């Protein structure tokens, strides 16, 4: 009877060892699959970082040109000494894009837009890009008058901004005395800040003290109005695109680093589990050999 009990105990111990090894092997297989997935993700984010670095360099060159366009409009308004009218009707234009995977750069724009609308609830809004539209539309769907997409995949062109400016200015249902463009200002390769550009229509510019000193033809005022508006839009779009590419590069760099840290942890966990399985197998072999 004692022999029968010993045989049963040995069989139970053997069954527990086999079950433990099976669980360890299953865990190791899961870790190995996860390690493979994280490694593939790391390769993808590293490639996206290289692409974003190249696009950031191109966007910075385009931004330098766009700032010159914006500087023309800005200097013109300053030299004419255009002043905002008290109680003026404003049009809010949020300059975003359609692309993601660039950190919280679009969230800052949406947050600034919602904060402004909470203080000026009846302000009409024009949104460039689907990312900001989705976030603003949840809280203020009735304020959105126009939204433009297919923006941000490449460097914005002046023709695109001129077309957008024509659509906004030719819509007589949108009445405004001045427009505020909210965009992301490029500070450095790792930093940006949300800023705004003021646009004053030609009706206010002609009333400016310094502008009255010059002679001009009435038929060119409408073209000048659209030109100044398109300049400001082009400036905001291109600079926002440069900030977005820089943010995307930083986001992909951080993602690659995080994936590398996860790979190191999973590799260490896999090696420890594998070593435990080998140790258990050696114990079984030694135990079986000593029992003979």
MARLUMGU-459331 format. One line per 8 residues: number of its first residue (from 1); their letters; for each residue x, y, z of C-alpha. Coordinates in Angstrom, 1 decimal, always signed. Each point is the difference from the previous one (the first is absolute). Example, Ala and Ser with C-alpha at 12.3 -4.5 7.8 and 13.67 -1.06 7.14 Angstrom:
1) AS) +12.3/-4.5/+7.8; +1.4/+3.4/-0.7
This chain:
1) XXXXXXXX) +0.0/+0.0/+0.0; +2.9/+2.3/+0.8; +1.5/-0.8/-3.4; -3.2/+0.8/-1.7; -0.2/+3.4/+1.9; +3.6/+0.8/-1.1; -0.7/-0.8/-3.6; -3.1/+2.2/+0.1
9) XXXXXXXX) +1.9/+2.9/+1.6; +2.8/-0.3/-2.6; -2.6/+0.0/-2.8; -1.8/+3.1/+1.5; +3.3/+1.9/+0.3; +0.9/-0.9/-3.6; -3.5/+1.2/-1.2; +0.5/+3.3/+1.9
17) XXXXXXXX) +3.5/+0.5/-1.6; -1.4/-0.6/-3.4; -2.8/+2.4/+0.6; +2.4/+2.6/+1.3; +2.2/-0.4/-3.0; -3.0/+0.3/-2.3; -1.0/+3.2/+1.6; +3.5/+1.4/-0.3
25) XXXXXXXX) +0.3/-1.0/-3.6; -3.4/+1.7/-0.7; +1.2/+3.2/+1.8; +3.3/+0.0/-1.9; -1.9/-0.4/-3.3; -2.1/+3.0/+0.9; +3.0/+2.1/+0.9; +1.7/-1.1/-3.2
33) XXXXXXXX) -3.0/+1.1/-2.1; -0.2/+3.3/+1.9; +3.7/+0.6/-0.5; -0.3/-0.6/-3.7; -3.0/+2.4/-0.2; +1.8/+2.8/+1.9; +3.1/-0.5/-2.1; -2.0/+0.5/-3.2
41) XXXXXXXX) -1.7/+3.1/+1.5; +3.4/+1.4/+0.9; +1.2/-0.4/-3.6; -3.1/+1.8/-1.3; +0.3/+2.9/+2.4; +3.7/+0.3/-0.8; -0.8/+0.2/-3.7; -2.8/+2.6/+0.6
49) XXXXXXXX) +2.5/+2.0/+2.1; +2.4/+0.1/-3.0; -2.8/+1.0/-2.4; -1.2/+2.7/+2.4; +3.6/+1.4/+0.4; +0.2/+0.4/-3.8; -3.4/+1.6/-0.2; +0.9/+2.3/+2.9
57) XXXXXXXX) +3.0/+1.4/-1.8; -2.1/+0.7/-3.1; -2.8/+1.5/+2.0; +2.5/+2.4/+1.8; +1.2/+1.2/-3.4; -3.5/+0.6/-1.1; -0.8/+1.7/+3.3; +2.8/+2.5/-0.5
65) XXXXXXXX) -1.6/+1.1/-3.3; -3.5/+0.0/+1.5; +1.1/+2.3/+2.9; +1.1/+2.5/-2.6; -3.5/+0.0/-1.5; -1.5/+0.5/+3.4; +2.5/+2.7/+0.9; -1.2/+2.0/-3.1
73) XXXXXXXX) -3.6/+0.0/+1.3; +1.0/+0.6/+3.6; +2.3/+3.0/-0.9; -2.7/+1.4/-2.3; -2.5/+0.0/+2.9; +2.4/+1.4/+2.5; +1.2/+2.8/-2.3; -3.6/+0.9/-0.9
81) XXXXXXXX) -0.7/+0.1/+3.8; -3.2/-2.1/-0.3; -1.8/-0.2/+3.3; -2.7/-2.5/+1.0; -3.5/+1.3/+0.3; -1.7/-0.2/+3.4; -2.7/-2.7/+0.0; +1.1/-1.3/-3.3
89) XXXXXXXX) -1.4/-3.3/-1.4; +2.8/-2.6/-0.1; +0.5/-3.0/-2.2; +2.1/-2.8/+1.6; +2.1/-2.1/-2.3; +1.7/-3.1/+1.5; +2.9/-1.2/-2.1; +0.5/-3.7/+0.5
97) XXXXXXXX) +0.5/-3.0/-2.3; -1.3/-3.6/-0.7; +3.0/-1.9/+1.3; +0.7/-1.6/+3.4; +2.8/-1.7/+1.8; +1.5/+3.3/+1.0; -0.6/+0.3/+3.7; -2.5/+2.5/+1.4
105) XXXXXXXX) +0.6/+2.7/-2.6; -3.6/-0.1/-1.3; -1.4/-0.2/+3.5; +1.6/+3.3/+0.9; -1.7/+1.7/-2.9; -3.3/-1.5/+0.8; +0.3/+1.0/+3.7; +0.9/+3.6/-0.9
113) XXXXXXXX) -3.0/+0.1/-2.4; -2.4/-1.4/+2.6; +1.3/+2.5/+2.6; -0.6/+2.9/-2.4; -3.5/-1.2/-0.9; -0.9/-0.4/+3.7; +0.6/+3.8/+0.3; -1.5/+0.9/-3.4
121) XXXXXXXX) -2.7/-2.5/-0.6; -1.5/+1.5/-3.2; +3.3/+0.2/-1.9; +0.0/-1.8/-3.4; +2.8/-2.5/-0.5; +1.9/-1.2/-3.0; +2.1/-3.1/+0.5; +2.8/-1.2/-2.2
129) XXXXXXXX) +0.7/-3.7/+0.5; -2.1/-2.9/+1.4; +1.9/-0.5/+3.2; -1.1/+3.3/+1.6; -3.4/-0.3/-1.5; -0.8/-3.3/+1.7; +0.9/+1.5/+3.4; -1.7/+3.4/-0.4
137) XXXXXXXX) -3.1/-1.5/-1.5; -0.9/-1.9/+3.2; -0.4/+3.2/+2.0; -0.9/+2.7/-2.6; -1.5/-1.7/-3.1; -2.2/+3.1/-0.9; +2.9/+2.4/-0.1; +1.8/-1.8/-2.8
145) XXXXXXXX) -0.7/+1.7/-3.3; +2.7/-1.6/-2.2; +2.4/-2.8/+0.3; +2.7/-0.9/-2.5; +1.8/-3.4/-0.1; +2.8/-1.6/-2.0; +2.4/+2.4/+1.6; +3.4/-0.8/+1.5
153) XXXXXXXX) +0.9/-3.1/-2.0; +2.5/+2.1/-1.9; +1.4/+3.5/+0.4; -3.0/+2.4/-0.6; +0.2/+2.1/-3.2; -1.0/+3.6/-0.6; -2.6/-1.1/-2.5; -1.8/-2.0/+2.7
161) XXXXXXXX) +0.0/+2.8/+2.4; -1.2/+2.4/-2.7; -2.9/-2.3/-0.8; -1.0/-0.3/+3.7; +0.2/+3.8/+0.4; -2.2/+0.5/-3.0; -2.7/-2.3/+1.4; +0.0/+1.7/+3.4
169) XXXXXXXX) +0.0/+3.6/-1.3; -2.6/-0.7/-2.7; -2.5/-1.4/+2.4; -2.2/+2.9/+0.9; -1.7/-2.0/+2.8; +3.1/+0.3/+2.1; +0.2/+3.5/+1.3; +3.1/+1.0/+1.9
177) XXXXXXXX) +2.0/+3.1/+0.8; +3.3/-1.8/+0.6; +1.2/-3.6/+0.0; +2.2/-1.8/+2.5; +2.1/-2.9/-1.3; +1.1/-2.5/+2.7; +2.9/-2.1/-1.1; +3.1/-1.8/+1.4
185) XXXXXXXX) +3.1/+2.1/-0.1; +3.3/-1.8/-0.7; +2.4/+0.8/+2.9; +2.6/-2.7/-0.5; +0.4/-3.6/-1.1; -1.4/-1.2/+3.4; -2.3/+2.9/+1.0; -3.1/+1.9/-1.3
193) XXXXXXXX) -2.5/+2.4/+1.4; -3.6/+0.9/-1.0; -0.1/+3.5/-1.3; -2.4/+2.2/-2.0; +0.1/+2.4/-2.9; -2.4/+2.9/-0.4; -1.5/+0.8/-3.4; -1.8/+3.3/-0.7
201) XXXXXXXX) -2.2/+0.4/-3.0; +0.5/+2.8/-2.5; -2.9/+1.9/+1.4; +2.0/+0.7/+3.1; +3.3/+0.4/-1.8; -1.3/+2.9/-2.1; -1.0/+1.8/+3.2; +3.5/-0.3/+1.5
209) XXXXXXXX) +1.7/+3.4/+0.4; +3.1/-0.8/-2.0; -1.8/-1.7/-2.8; -2.1/+3.1/-0.8; +3.2/+1.9/-0.9; +0.4/-2.1/-3.2; -2.0/+0.1/-3.2; -1.5/-3.3/-1.2
217) XXXXXXXX) -2.4/-1.4/-2.4; -3.2/-1.4/+1.3; +0.0/-3.1/-2.2; +3.3/-1.3/+1.5; -1.3/+0.0/+3.6; -1.8/-3.3/-0.4; +3.1/-1.7/-1.4; +2.1/+1.5/+2.8
225) XXXXXXXX) -2.4/-1.3/+2.6; +0.2/-3.5/-1.4; +3.8/+0.2/-0.4; +0.5/+1.0/+3.7; -2.4/-2.7/+1.2; +1.6/-2.7/-2.2; +3.5/+1.1/+1.3; -1.1/-0.5/+3.6
233) XXXXXXXX) -1.6/-3.4/-0.7; +3.1/-1.1/-1.9; +2.2/+1.0/+2.9; -2.1/-1.8/+2.6; -0.4/-3.1/-2.1; +3.7/-0.5/-0.9; +1.3/+0.9/+3.5; -2.6/-2.4/+1.5
241) XXXXXXXX) +1.2/-2.7/-2.4; +3.6/+0.5/+1.1; -1.0/-0.2/+3.7; -2.0/-3.2/-0.8; +2.9/-1.7/-1.7; +2.3/+0.9/+2.8; -2.5/-1.3/+2.6; -0.5/-3.2/-2.1
249) XXXXXXXX) +3.8/-0.6/+0.0; +0.2/+0.5/+3.8; -3.0/-2.3/+0.5; +1.5/-2.8/-2.2; +3.4/+0.4/+1.8; -1.7/-0.4/+3.4; -1.9/-3.0/-1.3; +3.2/-1.6/-1.3
257) XXXXXXXX) +1.7/+0.5/+3.4; -3.0/-1.4/+1.9; -0.1/-3.0/-2.3; +3.7/-0.5/+0.6; -0.5/+0.0/+3.8; -2.9/-2.4/-0.3; +2.2/-2.3/-2.2; +2.7/+0.0/+2.7
265) XXXXXXXX) -2.5/-0.9/+2.7; -1.7/-2.7/-2.0; +3.4/-1.5/-0.9; +1.0/-0.1/+3.6; -3.3/-1.6/+1.0; +0.3/-2.5/-2.8; +3.6/-1.0/+1.0; -1.0/-0.4/+3.6
273) XXXXXXXX) -3.0/-2.2/-0.9; +2.1/-2.1/-2.4; +2.6/-0.4/+2.7; -2.6/-1.2/+2.4; -1.3/-2.6/-2.4; +3.5/-1.3/-0.6; +0.6/-0.2/+3.7; -3.2/-1.9/+0.6
281) XXXXXXXX) +0.9/-2.5/-2.8; +3.5/-0.5/+1.5; -1.6/-0.6/+3.4; -2.3/-2.7/-1.5; +2.9/-1.7/-1.7; +2.1/+0.0/+3.1; -2.9/-1.2/+2.1; -0.8/-2.8/-2.4
289) XXXX) +3.6/-1.1/-0.1; +0.4/+0.0/+3.7; -3.2/-2.1/+0.4; +1.5/-2.9/-2.1
